Amino acid sequence: MNTFDDKSLPAFALNQIDIPTSEKLAMPSHYTHAPRILLLYGSLRERSFSRFLTEEAARILLHFGAEVRIFDPRDLPIAGSVAESHPKVAELRALSMWSEGQVWCSPERHGTITAVMKNQIDWIPLEHGAMRPSQGRTLAVMQVSGGSQSFNTVNTMRVLGRWMRMFTIPNQSSVAKAYDEFDAAGRMKPSPYYDRLFDVMEELYKFTLLLRERSDYLTDRYSERKQRHVEELKSTAPAVDVI
């Protein structure tokens, strides 16, 4: 049997390579607070089925023991139209930094997410100074449709979640003919859709518990360690007098 045992890495800075081990991934016990979950929905309608589904998801997460926040997208300006200090923008960004997991729920419009949903995501930067408001957070994606079941919207949000460096869980929720799935009070009726929603929130809660303990380690990258090392060397290099 042919084997391959060449471990030479001449192109890499060996002092910046970290070898993953089970010990490094072991769960510490310094977390004492409940998992923090931020929920976003993508409709401004008074009878908003994406909001109803989001609120139902929040109830399940509360039952598991999570601390939840639901962001109200009303009065959030279009991304780029106002300064980042705008109160609604600052609120959304603070909630994203606070969160350890997120739930995104959007109606399907023209085969994709709504402008309301995209606007919220656009206001959460990939980087903000030394902070990364989305990196390392877990993410569950959900959609509601007025017609037959579709997965266009959840697939779009998966792409966005990956771009935002989030851990998007495998399970997802897509509720077809949403107008039939909620009662007059906005509560979800018993159905396979409700069972799937419970499954998704259960999975999100489990992954959030698991990954928040090691989020910093899991998102620690060789390329960034190398760049930090180069910058540290520059900052500590002695000044050279020019004659």
Contacts in CASP RR format, 6 or more apart in sequence:
PFRMAT RR
TARGET T0000
AUTHOR 0000-0000-0000
METHOD contacts of the structure
MODEL  1
MNTFDDKSLPAFALNQIDIPTSEKLAMPSHYTHAPRILLLYGSLRERSFS
RFLTEEAARILLHFGAEVRIFDPRDLPIAGSVAESHPKVAELRALSMWSE
GQVWCSPERHGTITAVMKNQIDWIPLEHGAMRPSQGRTLAVMQVSGGSQS
FNTVNTMRVLGRWMRMFTIPNQSSVAKAYDEFDAAGRMKPSPYYDRLFDV
MEELYKFTLLLRERSDYLTDRYSERKQRHVEELKSTAPAVDVI
9 17 0 8 1.000
12 222 0 8 1.000
13 226 0 8 1.000
13 229 0 8 1.000
15 229 0 8 1.000
16 222 0 8 1.000
16 225 0 8 1.000
16 226 0 8 1.000
16 229 0 8 1.000
17 222 0 8 1.000
18 220 0 8 1.000
18 222 0 8 1.000
18 225 0 8 1.000
24 214 0 8 1.000
24 217 0 8 1.000
25 214 0 8 1.000
25 217 0 8 1.000
27 210 0 8 1.000
27 213 0 8 1.000
27 214 0 8 1.000
28 213 0 8 1.000
31 212 0 8 1.000
31 213 0 8 1.000
33 67 0 8 1.000
34 65 0 8 1.000
34 66 0 8 1.000
34 67 0 8 1.000
35 65 0 8 1.000
35 66 0 8 1.000
35 67 0 8 1.000
35 100 0 8 1.000
35 101 0 8 1.000
35 205 0 8 1.000
35 208 0 8 1.000
35 209 0 8 1.000
35 212 0 8 1.000
36 66 0 8 1.000
36 67 0 8 1.000
36 69 0 8 1.000
36 98 0 8 1.000
36 99 0 8 1.000
36 100 0 8 1.000
36 101 0 8 1.000
37 58 0 8 1.000
37 61 0 8 1.000
37 66 0 8 1.000
37 67 0 8 1.000
37 68 0 8 1.000
37 69 0 8 1.000
37 99 0 8 1.000
37 100 0 8 1.000
37 101 0 8 1.000
37 102 0 8 1.000
37 103 0 8 1.000
37 204 0 8 1.000
37 208 0 8 1.000
38 68 0 8 1.000
38 69 0 8 1.000
38 70 0 8 1.000
38 71 0 8 1.000
38 95 0 8 1.000
38 96 0 8 1.000
38 98 0 8 1.000
38 99 0 8 1.000
38 101 0 8 1.000
38 102 0 8 1.000
38 103 0 8 1.000
39 54 0 8 1.000
39 57 0 8 1.000
39 58 0 8 1.000
39 68 0 8 1.000
39 69 0 8 1.000
39 70 0 8 1.000
39 71 0 8 1.000
39 102 0 8 1.000
39 103 0 8 1.000
39 105 0 8 1.000
40 54 0 8 1.000
40 70 0 8 1.000
40 71 0 8 1.000
40 73 0 8 1.000
40 102 0 8 1.000
40 103 0 8 1.000
40 104 0 8 1.000
40 105 0 8 1.000
40 117 0 8 1.000
40 120 0 8 1.000
40 121 0 8 1.000
41 48 0 8 1.000
41 50 0 8 1.000
41 51 0 8 1.000
41 53 0 8 1.000
41 54 0 8 1.000
41 70 0 8 1.000
41 73 0 8 1.000
41 105 0 8 1.000
41 106 0 8 1.000
41 117 0 8 1.000
42 48 0 8 1.000
42 50 0 8 1.000
42 51 0 8 1.000
42 73 0 8 1.000
42 105 0 8 1.000
42 106 0 8 1.000
42 107 0 8 1.000
42 113 0 8 1.000
42 114 0 8 1.000
42 116 0 8 1.000
42 117 0 8 1.000
42 120 0 8 1.000
43 49 0 8 1.000
43 50 0 8 1.000
43 51 0 8 1.000
43 106 0 8 1.000
43 107 0 8 1.000
43 114 0 8 1.000
43 116 0 8 1.000
44 73 0 8 1.000
44 74 0 8 1.000
44 116 0 8 1.000
47 186 0 8 1.000
49 107 0 8 1.000
49 144 0 8 1.000
49 175 0 8 1.000
49 178 0 8 1.000
49 179 0 8 1.000
49 181 0 8 1.000
49 182 0 8 1.000
50 105 0 8 1.000
50 106 0 8 1.000
50 107 0 8 1.000
50 142 0 8 1.000
50 143 0 8 1.000
50 144 0 8 1.000
51 105 0 8 1.000
52 178 0 8 1.000
52 182 0 8 1.000
52 186 0 8 1.000
52 187 0 8 1.000
52 188 0 8 1.000
53 105 0 8 1.000
53 142 0 8 1.000
53 144 0 8 1.000
53 173 0 8 1.000
53 175 0 8 1.000
53 178 0 8 1.000
53 188 0 8 1.000
53 197 0 8 1.000
54 70 0 8 1.000
54 103 0 8 1.000
54 105 0 8 1.000
54 142 0 8 1.000
55 70 0 8 1.000
55 186 0 8 1.000
56 187 0 8 1.000
56 188 0 8 1.000
56 194 0 8 1.000
56 197 0 8 1.000
57 103 0 8 1.000
57 105 0 8 1.000
57 140 0 8 1.000
57 142 0 8 1.000
57 197 0 8 1.000
57 200 0 8 1.000
57 201 0 8 1.000
58 68 0 8 1.000
58 70 0 8 1.000
58 103 0 8 1.000
60 197 0 8 1.000
60 198 0 8 1.000
60 201 0 8 1.000
60 202 0 8 1.000
61 68 0 8 1.000
61 103 0 8 1.000
61 201 0 8 1.000
61 204 0 8 1.000
61 205 0 8 1.000
62 68 0 8 1.000
64 201 0 8 1.000
64 202 0 8 1.000
64 205 0 8 1.000
65 205 0 8 1.000
66 205 0 8 1.000
66 208 0 8 1.000
69 95 0 8 1.000
69 98 0 8 1.000
69 99 0 8 1.000
71 91 0 8 1.000
71 92 0 8 1.000
71 95 0 8 1.000
71 120 0 8 1.000
73 116 0 8 1.000
73 119 0 8 1.000
73 120 0 8 1.000
75 88 0 8 1.000
76 88 0 8 1.000
76 89 0 8 1.000
76 92 0 8 1.000
76 119 0 8 1.000
76 120 0 8 1.000
76 123 0 8 1.000
77 86 0 8 1.000
77 88 0 8 1.000
77 89 0 8 1.000
78 119 0 8 1.000
79 119 0 8 1.000
79 122 0 8 1.000
79 123 0 8 1.000
82 89 0 8 1.000
83 89 0 8 1.000
84 90 0 8 1.000
84 93 0 8 1.000
89 123 0 8 1.000
92 120 0 8 1.000
92 123 0 8 1.000
92 124 0 8 1.000
93 123 0 8 1.000
93 124 0 8 1.000
93 125 0 8 1.000
93 128 0 8 1.000
93 133 0 8 1.000
96 102 0 8 1.000
96 124 0 8 1.000
96 133 0 8 1.000
96 134 0 8 1.000
96 137 0 8 1.000
97 131 0 8 1.000
97 133 0 8 1.000
99 137 0 8 1.000
100 137 0 8 1.000
100 138 0 8 1.000
100 208 0 8 1.000
100 212 0 8 1.000
100 215 0 8 1.000
101 137 0 8 1.000
101 138 0 8 1.000
101 139 0 8 1.000
101 204 0 8 1.000
101 208 0 8 1.000
101 212 0 8 1.000
102 134 0 8 1.000
102 137 0 8 1.000
102 138 0 8 1.000
102 139 0 8 1.000
102 140 0 8 1.000
102 166 0 8 1.000
103 139 0 8 1.000
103 140 0 8 1.000
103 141 0 8 1.000
103 142 0 8 1.000
103 201 0 8 1.000
103 204 0 8 1.000
104 117 0 8 1.000
104 121 0 8 1.000
104 139 0 8 1.000
104 140 0 8 1.000
104 141 0 8 1.000
104 142 0 8 1.000
104 157 0 8 1.000
105 141 0 8 1.000
105 142 0 8 1.000
105 143 0 8 1.000
105 144 0 8 1.000
105 173 0 8 1.000
106 113 0 8 1.000
106 114 0 8 1.000
106 116 0 8 1.000
106 117 0 8 1.000
106 142 0 8 1.000
106 143 0 8 1.000
106 144 0 8 1.000
106 153 0 8 1.000
106 157 0 8 1.000
107 114 0 8 1.000
107 143 0 8 1.000
107 144 0 8 1.000
107 145 0 8 1.000
107 146 0 8 1.000
107 153 0 8 1.000
107 178 0 8 1.000
108 143 0 8 1.000
108 144 0 8 1.000
108 145 0 8 1.000
108 146 0 8 1.000
108 150 0 8 1.000
108 152 0 8 1.000
108 153 0 8 1.000
109 115 0 8 1.000
111 150 0 8 1.000
111 152 0 8 1.000
111 153 0 8 1.000
112 152 0 8 1.000
112 153 0 8 1.000
112 156 0 8 1.000
113 143 0 8 1.000
113 153 0 8 1.000
113 156 0 8 1.000
113 157 0 8 1.000
117 157 0 8 1.000
121 160 0 8 1.000
121 164 0 8 1.000
124 133 0 8 1.000
124 134 0 8 1.000
124 164 0 8 1.000
125 133 0 8 1.000
126 132 0 8 1.000
126 133 0 8 1.000
126 134 0 8 1.000
126 135 0 8 1.000
126 163 0 8 1.000
126 164 0 8 1.000
126 165 0 8 1.000
132 165 0 8 1.000
132 219 0 8 1.000
134 161 0 8 1.000
134 164 0 8 1.000
134 165 0 8 1.000
134 166 0 8 1.000
135 164 0 8 1.000
135 165 0 8 1.000
135 166 0 8 1.000
135 219 0 8 1.000
136 165 0 8 1.000
136 166 0 8 1.000
136 167 0 8 1.000
136 211 0 8 1.000
136 215 0 8 1.000
136 218 0 8 1.000
136 219 0 8 1.000
137 166 0 8 1.000
137 167 0 8 1.000
137 215 0 8 1.000
138 166 0 8 1.000
138 167 0 8 1.000
138 168 0 8 1.000
138 169 0 8 1.000
138 204 0 8 1.000
138 207 0 8 1.000
138 208 0 8 1.000
138 211 0 8 1.000
138 212 0 8 1.000
139 157 0 8 1.000
139 161 0 8 1.000
139 166 0 8 1.000
139 167 0 8 1.000
139 168 0 8 1.000
139 169 0 8 1.000
139 204 0 8 1.000
140 168 0 8 1.000
140 169 0 8 1.000
140 171 0 8 1.000
140 172 0 8 1.000
140 173 0 8 1.000
140 200 0 8 1.000
140 201 0 8 1.000
140 203 0 8 1.000
140 204 0 8 1.000
141 153 0 8 1.000
141 154 0 8 1.000
141 157 0 8 1.000
141 158 0 8 1.000
141 168 0 8 1.000
141 172 0 8 1.000
141 173 0 8 1.000
142 154 0 8 1.000
142 172 0 8 1.000
142 173 0 8 1.000
142 174 0 8 1.000
142 175 0 8 1.000
142 197 0 8 1.000
142 200 0 8 1.000
143 150 0 8 1.000
143 151 0 8 1.000
143 152 0 8 1.000
143 153 0 8 1.000
143 154 0 8 1.000
143 157 0 8 1.000
143 173 0 8 1.000
143 174 0 8 1.000
143 175 0 8 1.000
144 174 0 8 1.000
144 175 0 8 1.000
144 178 0 8 1.000
145 153 0 8 1.000
145 174 0 8 1.000
145 175 0 8 1.000
145 176 0 8 1.000
145 177 0 8 1.000
145 178 0 8 1.000
146 176 0 8 1.000
146 177 0 8 1.000
146 178 0 8 1.000
146 179 0 8 1.000
147 176 0 8 1.000
147 177 0 8 1.000
148 176 0 8 1.000
148 177 0 8 1.000
149 174 0 8 1.000
149 175 0 8 1.000
149 176 0 8 1.000
150 174 0 8 1.000
150 176 0 8 1.000
151 172 0 8 1.000
151 174 0 8 1.000
153 174 0 8 1.000
154 172 0 8 1.000
154 173 0 8 1.000
154 174 0 8 1.000
158 168 0 8 1.000
158 172 0 8 1.000
161 168 0 8 1.000
162 168 0 8 1.000
165 219 0 8 1.000
167 207 0 8 1.000
167 211 0 8 1.000
169 200 0 8 1.000
169 203 0 8 1.000
169 204 0 8 1.000
169 207 0 8 1.000
170 203 0 8 1.000
171 196 0 8 1.000
171 199 0 8 1.000
171 200 0 8 1.000
171 203 0 8 1.000
172 200 0 8 1.000
173 193 0 8 1.000
173 196 0 8 1.000
173 197 0 8 1.000
173 200 0 8 1.000
175 181 0 8 1.000
175 193 0 8 1.000
175 197 0 8 1.000
176 193 0 8 1.000
181 188 0 8 1.000
181 189 0 8 1.000
181 191 0 8 1.000
181 193 0 8 1.000
181 194 0 8 1.000
182 188 0 8 1.000
182 189 0 8 1.000
183 189 0 8 1.000
188 194 0 8 1.000
188 197 0 8 1.000
211 218 0 8 1.000
END
